[in-house]
Amino acid sequence: MARIIGGIACSHTPTIGFAVDADKRKDPVWAPIFDGFEPARQWLREKKPDALFMIFNDHVTSFFFDHYSAFTLGIDGEYGVADEGGGPRDLPAVKGHAALAQHIGASLMADEFDMSFFQDKRLDHGSLSPLSMLCDHDGAAWPIPIVPLAVGVLQFPIPSARRCWKLGQALRTAIESYPEDISVAIVATGGLSHQVSGARAGFNNTEWDRQFLDLFENDPEALTRLTIADYAKLGGVEGAEVIMWLIMRGALSPNVRKLHESYYLPSMTGIAVAVYENQDRPLPVDKGAEQRARIGRELAGAETIDGIHPFTHAVSVKAYRLNRFLHRLIDPEHRRRFLDEPEAAFAAAGLSEAEKDMVRRRDWDALIRYGVIFFMLEKLGAVVGVSNLHIYAAMRGQTLEEFQATRNAPNALYSVAGKQGMGGIAWDKSK
């Protein structure tokens, strides 16, 4: 079974990434940052975990307020480097541990955490500032794959400290029930005290930072009694993001061994780095099997139902590129290019030959079996002038007439075609 070996808590200020990129290791102003991270870096080198579970918040870079979630788990196999305004940092994409992520997501949902999930998102300094300090990379690859968890802490209301703690407890169950024998380290980022907005910008509270670090190690559950307003008063509005650390601490054993702790306040943010080694004890029975059964309970037996194709995380990741291509048919320019120059549109989207072939042939059954969700099929149908009922019939292996004979109103053909598509519907027998 998977095992949590420990956790790293660290700040994620862009100061850190700047220091790395500008090679400020020997500059006396910046050297303490490198010195603070070095023991954590060495710990990762020594322990060689198979995955890092990274807890961070995006800084309105890849996630915007058109859809802003409390807890969003990455389930992808790779995460690119975000452009935060001046071009992306010169870093390679980060490999994701998709299988572990999907298991964790299913476990958290089984434990009634209503998670959001993301693919095809780039990471900003919330995760890459500390990661670039913690891990070596050769310009082409990072040494450890990650599972990223983005926490929405910028738009109120945000999760409470207690909710973060409880998520951490559920995360422990999720990781420890993963069936492969791997080791996982949890990295919690953010803080310490700082405020970057309003007339209080530049606020710091070193005394609180020290007290928080002590409580975090020795009495973390006490921190769950503080409100978000308490955290904002003590450590600044943006400094309240340290509640994310409680996710990591909740996933560790009650007693931990602190291997390292450092603190440095060069400018705007109290930069802390701490390493905690897990002191868990194995149980005499395998409770992971029990959790895996809990995870599978809701879909248990679905595999015996003929003619259904559950759209799982694994299916979504596999067919993401094709689903995205078809989803973009809601964009008029993409629609035009698909209809006028389909091969160029396919090539621009990087579709595989098999994916292109299914779309060319309008093989509705093959598409649904491959992993295209039905609501992309009906968008494609609307664009090419095929009704929903034509698609239903094809998936059942019937002619349209055979399928219509099973309906109470056989002539009720329809699609999601809007005003641009209504004029080209040749199958509408009412005209």
URBELUR-V662853 format. One record per pair of residues at least 6 apart in sequence whose C-alpha atoms are under 6 Angstrom apart, sorted by sequence separation. I is the first residue (numbers start at 1). GAP is how many residues later the second one is. If there is no record, write none. Layout:
BEGIN
i:I gap:GAP
i:I gap:GAP
END
This chain:
BEGIN
i:24 gap:6
i:25 gap:6
i:82 gap:6
i:195 gap:6
i:264 gap:6
i:265 gap:6
i:329 gap:6
i:393 gap:6
i:404 gap:6
i:81 gap:7
i:195 gap:7
i:264 gap:7
i:338 gap:7
i:393 gap:7
i:195 gap:8
i:232 gap:8
i:263 gap:8
i:194 gap:9
i:231 gap:9
i:263 gap:9
i:194 gap:10
i:262 gap:10
i:390 gap:10
i:393 gap:10
i:193 gap:11
i:262 gap:11
i:81 gap:12
i:193 gap:12
i:261 gap:12
i:80 gap:13
i:261 gap:13
i:79 gap:14
i:260 gap:14
i:79 gap:15
i:260 gap:15
i:78 gap:16
i:259 gap:16
i:78 gap:17
i:258 gap:17
i:259 gap:17
i:77 gap:18
i:78 gap:18
i:258 gap:18
i:77 gap:19
i:257 gap:19
i:76 gap:20
i:256 gap:20
i:257 gap:20
i:77 gap:21
i:256 gap:21
i:76 gap:22
i:256 gap:22
i:75 gap:23
i:256 gap:23
i:253 gap:25
i:75 gap:26
i:252 gap:26
i:253 gap:26
i:75 gap:27
i:253 gap:27
i:387 gap:27
i:388 gap:27
i:387 gap:28
i:205 gap:30
i:365 gap:30
i:382 gap:33
i:382 gap:34
i:382 gap:35
i:82 gap:40
i:385 gap:40
i:81 gap:41
i:82 gap:41
i:195 gap:41
i:80 gap:42
i:81 gap:42
i:82 gap:42
i:193 gap:42
i:194 gap:42
i:195 gap:42
i:72 gap:43
i:74 gap:43
i:76 gap:43
i:79 gap:43
i:193 gap:43
i:195 gap:43
i:71 gap:44
i:72 gap:44
i:73 gap:44
i:74 gap:44
i:72 gap:45
i:194 gap:45
i:101 gap:46
i:193 gap:46
i:92 gap:47
i:192 gap:47
i:92 gap:48
i:97 gap:48
i:191 gap:48
i:96 gap:49
i:97 gap:49
i:323 gap:49
i:327 gap:49
i:95 gap:50
i:96 gap:50
i:97 gap:50
i:326 gap:50
i:96 gap:51
i:190 gap:51
i:191 gap:51
i:190 gap:52
i:319 gap:52
i:315 gap:56
i:188 gap:57
i:188 gap:60
i:162 gap:62
i:161 gap:63
i:202 gap:66
i:107 gap:67
i:58 gap:68
i:57 gap:69
i:56 gap:70
i:104 gap:70
i:56 gap:71
i:74 gap:74
i:194 gap:75
i:73 gap:76
i:193 gap:76
i:72 gap:77
i:193 gap:77
i:72 gap:78
i:192 gap:78
i:71 gap:79
i:168 gap:79
i:172 gap:79
i:71 gap:80
i:167 gap:80
i:168 gap:80
i:171 gap:80
i:70 gap:81
i:165 gap:81
i:169 gap:81
i:70 gap:82
i:161 gap:82
i:164 gap:82
i:165 gap:82
i:168 gap:82
i:169 gap:82
i:69 gap:83
i:164 gap:83
i:168 gap:83
i:165 gap:85
i:41 gap:93
i:51 gap:93
i:53 gap:93
i:57 gap:93
i:51 gap:94
i:52 gap:94
i:53 gap:94
i:54 gap:94
i:55 gap:94
i:56 gap:94
i:57 gap:94
i:51 gap:95
i:53 gap:95
i:54 gap:95
i:14 gap:111
i:177 gap:111
i:17 gap:112
i:16 gap:113
i:12 gap:114
i:12 gap:117
i:12 gap:118
i:50 gap:132
i:52 gap:132
i:50 gap:133
i:51 gap:133
i:52 gap:133
i:53 gap:133
i:54 gap:133
i:55 gap:133
i:56 gap:133
i:49 gap:134
i:50 gap:134
i:52 gap:134
i:53 gap:134
i:49 gap:135
i:3 gap:173
i:2 gap:174
i:2 gap:176
i:1 gap:177
i:12 gap:177
i:1 gap:178
i:2 gap:178
i:7 gap:178
i:9 gap:178
i:11 gap:178
i:12 gap:178
i:1 gap:179
i:2 gap:179
i:4 gap:179
i:6 gap:179
i:7 gap:179
i:8 gap:179
i:9 gap:179
i:10 gap:179
i:11 gap:179
i:1 gap:180
i:2 gap:180
i:3 gap:180
i:4 gap:180
i:5 gap:180
i:7 gap:180
i:9 gap:180
i:11 gap:180
i:2 gap:181
i:4 gap:181
i:110 gap:185
i:107 gap:188
i:36 gap:226
i:11 gap:260
i:11 gap:261
i:10 gap:262
i:10 gap:263
i:9 gap:264
i:9 gap:265
i:8 gap:266
i:8 gap:267
i:7 gap:268
i:7 gap:269
i:6 gap:270
i:6 gap:271
i:6 gap:272
i:5 gap:273
END
